[in-house]
C-alpha cells in the first residue's frame, strides 16, 4: 500500500467513525504530498498536503503542531483530514526543529514568522483557490494567535480551541505560576522522546521537577541541562515584566483587535485556557464579534467532560469536533448554510445549553459575606452581621493543600490520585489550614453566569504570601462539588500589573476574580466557599518571601489571619 492509498484508507476510517455526525461526503479523498516548505531563514519545515480527488482548486485548512509527526497518518490532525471528503484541502505542518522539520525548536518562538511563511506558500499553490482557514487548539492555537495581527487577505476565518490572546494570563494568576500546567508540559517537551504521545505524560519527570530544591533547578532535575524557555516563564511573574511585552508575546497585544474576519472560539469550563479564550472573544471588535462564535462546555483541556459529577447532554459540542469545524467552514467559506454566532454555553447543574447573542451580562450581583460560625464550618450570608471576628491558620509550604478538581492540562491526578475537574471535595474541617463557609440551604434556584469576585481582608506574618478561594456546591447528601477557584499574592492584591509592598502584620484587602463559570445551584443545596493559602500543584507553593519565588526553597511557614463580617465577601453574577 503506497502513501496515497494509506491516507485514503485512513480518511475513510475517520469518516466511518463520524458517520453518525457528518453529512454524506461530497468528494473522494485524492492525493497526498510531503514537502519541506522553505522559511525566510532557509529552514525547511515538513508539511503534508492532502487534496480531494478532482481538478480543484480548493479552499484550504491549515494547521501547525509540535507534537505528532505530519508524515504519520494518526495524530492530532487526523480528525481534520475527514474534511477532505467535503472539498477542502488540508495542510498540516510540523513546527521547526521537531521530527523532520529543520531548524532549532524553542518553545513558542519563531511561530509567527514560520506561520506567515506557510500561509504565503499555501496561497501560491495551484490547488489553493484563494480561501484559507486556520485551525488548531492549545499550542496549535498559539501558532495562530502569534500571527493573527498580520494575516494575509486569503485567510477568511479562524477556528481556535483552548487558547487565547493573553500569554501572561495563560501562565500566571496574580503572581502565582500555573505549575501543574506548565511544569508538566515542560517536563514533557524537554525530552524529544516524550513529545509523540501526550496522552502519556511524563509523570516521573514532573515529579522530579516538583521535588527540585528550587524551581530554577527543575530543568536540571528533568533533563540534566538548563531549559531557557522554562526559566523565562518562571522568572517573570508580573504582567508588566519586559518578558511578556516583547518578542512573540508582544504580537498578542493587538491580535484580537486586529482581526476583521469571523472567528470560532471553543473552550471548556474546566480548561486551563478558559479565561484567555473568553477574554479573546470579548476583545474582538464589536462588528467582528457579531459575526463570530464562542462555545463553552463542561470540558477540561483533554477534550472531555469530567467524571464527576454527571453533565447530561454535554456532547452537543465536543472539543476538536469535526462536525463543528465542517459547519463553521462551510458557513464562512462557501455560504452553504447560515453562520451561527454569539455565545453557546453549557449551564452546569441545569444540564442545558444556553445561547446568548453576546457575552451575557449579569442581571444582579449578589454579595455573600464570610461570617463566623460554629465548629469547623462558618457562615456565608448576604448580611455582614455585627460580629467582629477573625480566623487564624498556619500556612506551611511543605504541607500545601492538594489540588482537587479545577482546571487541568493533563491528568496529573494519576500521580496525586485525586479525581479530576469538578471533583468531590473534602468535608469542612478536614484540614486546619482551610476555612470553610456555608450558606443556608437555598429556597430558590440560583444561576451564576460570568466572572465572580472575591475580596478577603487579611494579614500575614510574611512579607508576601498567597490566598486562595474555591467556590463549591454543597449538596443535601453531604457531598461538595468544586465549581471554580482563584488565587492571589499579597504583592498583586489589586491586580497583576504592578507589585505592591506589604508590611508583615498589616491588615490588607486582597481582591481577585474567580474564573467565569455557568452553574445552577438547585433548591436545597448550599453555596460553599473555602479559603486557604495553597492549591498545589495547580499553582506553585508560595515560599512566604518577597524574593523571586523560583529561586526560593518553599520551606518558611507563616501565620495567616482572615477577617470576617463585611470585610470579606464573594460576589456572584446572577442571570
C-alpha positions, -999 to 999 in steps of 0.1 A, spaced: 0 0 0 15 33 -11 12 66 9 -18 79 -10 -37 46 -5 -29 47 32 -41 82 35 -74 75 16 -80 45 38 -74 65 70 -97 92 59 -124 66 51 -119 52 86 -123 86 102 -154 93 82 -169 60 91 -163 67 128 -180 100 124 -207 89 101 -235 95 126 -224 131 130 -214 141 95 -235 145 63 -228 123 33 -194 132 17 -193 152 -14 -158 141 -26 -134 113 -26 -100 116 -10 -73 123 -35 -36 125 -34 -11 134 -7 23 151 -9 50 159 16 71 190 12 99 208 30 83 243 29 110 270 30 111 297 57 127 331 54 158 319 72 163 290 49 150 262 72 126 237 56 96 226 76 80 192 69 45 198 55 18 173 44 -9 183 19 -39 161 14 -63 170 -15 -97 159 -25 -100 139 -57 -105 161 -88 -90 191 -105 -95 217 -78 -86 243 -68 -99 240 -32 -104 260 -1 -76 251 23 -75 243 60 -41 250 76 -28 236 109 6 235 125 17 214 155 47 204 176 35 170 187 26 144 161 48 140 130 28 151 100 42 122 79 23 97 101 -14 92 95 -26 92 131 -23 121 155 -37 155 163 -45 163 127 -62 130 118 -97 142 125 -95 173 103 -85 150 74 -121 139 72 -129 174 57 -110 164 26 -142 145 17 -161 177 17 -140 196 -8 -113 210 14 -76 207 10 -58 201 43 -22 214 50 -5 201 82 29 214 91 54 202 117 69 232 136 106 239 133 132 217 149 109 187 156 109 154 138 117 160 101 114 198 102 147 217 100 160 244 124 160 245 162 129 243 183 124 269 211 90 268 228 66 294 214 94 312 194 95 316 156 59 305 152 48 339 139 74 341 111 71 304 102 33 305 102 32 335 79 57 319 56 35 288 54 5 310 45 24 327 17 34 293 3 -1 279 6 -17 308 -12 8 304 -41 -1 268 -48 -22 259 -78 -46 237 -57 -54 267 -34 -85 287 -45 -75 318 -25 -96 309 6 -77 297 37 -89 290 72 -68 284 102 -75 255 127 -59 244 159 -61 242 197 -37 247 226 -2 251 211 -18 247 177 -39 277 187 -8 296 198 7 294 164 -24 311 150 -26 339 176 11 346 173 5 359 137 -32 370 140 -24 407 137 -7 401 103 -28 376 84 -29 379 46 -63 385 29 -65 349 18 -73 339 54 -111 340 57 -117 326 92 -101 312 123 -112 282 144 -91 281 176 -97 259 206 -84 263 242 -61 292 237 -64 330 236 -47 363 233 -34 366 269 0 349 273 7 361 308 -28 350 319 -21 316 305 10 312 326 2 331 358 -27 342 380 -20 372 401 17 363 405 11 326 410 26 302 384 3 276 370 26 248 378 6 217 371 1 231 336 34 244 326 59 223 346 42 192 334 42 204 298 78 215 301 88 181 315 71 165 285 87 188 259 122 189 272 127 153 260 121 147 223 111 111 231 82 122 251 66 146 226 50 120 204 23 109 228 9 135 252 -18 111 263 10 95 284 25 125 302 60 122 317 48 120 353 83 108 365 98 140 350 70 161 365 76 146 399 113 152 397 106 188 387 83 194 417 108 178 440 137 201 429 151 222 458 141 253 438 121 256 406 151 273 389 167 238 391 137 219 379 150 216 344 182 201 357 162 175 376 142 166 345 168 166 317 202 174 332 206 208 315 192 243 317 160 249 297 160 287 288 123 289 278 111 273 310 134 296 331 120 326 312 84 317 324 93 311 360 115 342 362 88 367 352 58 367 375 44 402 368 24 411 337 44 443 333 77 424 332 95 431 298 95 394 291 57 394 284 59 426 263 85 418 237 92 392 210 65 366 203 43 377 233 42 413 221 23 404 190 -6 391 211 -13 427 224 -31 436 192 -41 402 180 -79 401 187 -84 438 179 -66 434 145 -88 406 133 -115 415 107 -127 380 98 -152 358 117 -137 336 145 -149 305 162 -135 300 197 -140 269 218 -131 261 254 -143 243 285 -153 254 320 -125 233 334 -99 241 307 -67 258 318 -72 283 290 -108 292 298 -101 328 308 -77 337 278 -103 322 254 -132 341 270 -111 373 271 -102 369 234 -138 368 224 -146 399 244 -116 417 228 -129 412 192 -142 444 176 -180 446 180 -186 442 143 -163 411 142 -178 396 174 -213 399 159 -201 375 131 -181 352 155 -190 324 179 -179 312 213 -186 277 225 -180 267 262 -189 233 275 -182 213 307 -149 201 294 -113 201 305 -82 205 283 -83 169 273 -115 175 253 -138 155 276 -162 161 304 -150 152 339 -160 121 356 -177 139 385 -205 150 385 -226 140 356 -232 165 328 -262 153 307 -263 165 271 -228 179 271 -218 162 239 -236 186 217 -203 202 210 -171 183 217 -136 198 217 -118 192 184 -151 182 169 -150 177 132 -187 183 127 -185 217 143 -155 226 121 -172 215 90 -204 235 98 -183 266 105 -161 264 75 -190 257 52 -209 287 66 -180 311 63 -162 299 32 -190 285 10 -222 301 23 -239 267 20 -256 273 54 -262 301 79 -233 310 101 -241 307 138 -228 335 160 -229 346 196 -222 325 227 -233 289 232 -226 278 268 -235 247 288 -250 257 322 -238 231 347 -263 219 372 -291 228 349 -279 203 323 -288 225 294 -272 246 266 -280 283 266 -275 308 237 -267 345 240 -261 370 213 -230 382 231 -212 376 264 -241 376 289 -244 405 313 -255 397 348 -289 410 359 -277 412 395 -246 408 415 -252 391 449 -227 396 477 -223 370 503 -202 378 534 -178 355 552 -190 354 588 -181 334 619 -200 302 627 -198 272 650 -172 245 649 -154 238 616 -179 254 593 -186 291 592 -214 312 577 -219 326 542 -247 352 543 -259 384 525 -257 404 557 -224 414 572 -235 409 607 -224 427 638 -197 404 648 -161 414 647 -142 382 643 -112 366 626 -98 332 619 -61 324 621 -44 294 604 -9 283 597 3 280 561 32 257 556 46 255 520 59 220 528 23 209 537 3 225 509 -34 219 503 -35 194 474 -53 204 442 -86 186 440 -107 194 410 -103 225 390 -87 231 356 -64 205 340 -38 203 313 -32 166 316 -43 141 342 -16 147 368 -41 132 392 -27 98 381 1 108 404 -19 126 431 -47 100 430 -72 129 431 -104 130 410 -103 155 382 -122 187 374 -155 192 393 -144 167 418 -159 159 451 -143 179 479 -133 171 515 -157 179 543 -153 212 562 -127 208 589 -107 181 571 -76 204 573 -68 230 598 -54 254 571 -87 256 552 -115 278 563 -150 268 551 -181 290 548 -216 277 540 -248 294 531 -282 282 544 -300 258 522 -313 276 491 -351 281 490 -349 290 453 -325 281 424 -295 304 419 -279 306 385 -244 321 383 -231 331 348 -199 351 344 -169 361 365 -170 361 403 -152 385 426 -136 376 459 -124 402 485 -105 390 516 -94 412 544 -62 395 557 -29 399 574 2 377 575 34 374 593 52 371 560 64 399 537 44 382 509 22 352 507 -9 338 489 -46 334 495 -70 312 476 -107 309 473 -128 280 460 -165 281 451 -185 248 456 -220 235 456 -227 216 489 -255 192 482 -281 179 506 -265 144 506 -234 160 522 -211 159 492 -195 191 478 -186 197 442 -159 221 430 -170 248 406 -141 272 402 -112 287 422 -88 316 422 -56 328 439 -36 359 445 -5 370 462 -3 400 486 21 416 462 -6 416 435 -36 421 458 -50 448 435 -43 431 402 -14 417 383 1 448 367 23 461 395 38 447 426 29 463 459 49 463 491 34 447 522 44 451 559 41 419 579 12 421 604 -6 449 584 -42 444 575 -48 444 538 -76 437 513 -69 411 486 -94 413 457 -92 389 428 -116 373 403 -126 337 401 -129 323 366 -160 327 346 -185 299 350 -221 289 344 -236 269 372 -271 265 386 -275 258 423 -308 239 429 -332 243 458 -318 226 489 -281 229 480 -258 253 498 -231 277 484 -198 269 499 -165 289 498 -132 276 511 -103 300 518 -67 289 522 -32 298 510 -23 270 487 -36 249 458 -8 226 448 3 216 422 -22 236 402 -2 266 415 33 268 429 38 268 467 43 304 477 76 305 497 63 333 520 91 356 509 91 387 487 120 375 467 117 357 433 97 326 440 115 303 416 148 308 434 134 302 468 131 269 486 95 268 499 101 260 535 91 290 556 57 286 574 37 316 584 6 326 603 -24 339 583 -54 359 596 -87 362 578 -110 390 590 -147 382 588 -180 401 585 -184 428 558 -147 430 552 -145 396 534 -170 385 507 -177 368 474 -198 384 447 -219 362 424 -231 373 389 -267 361 386 -288 357 355 
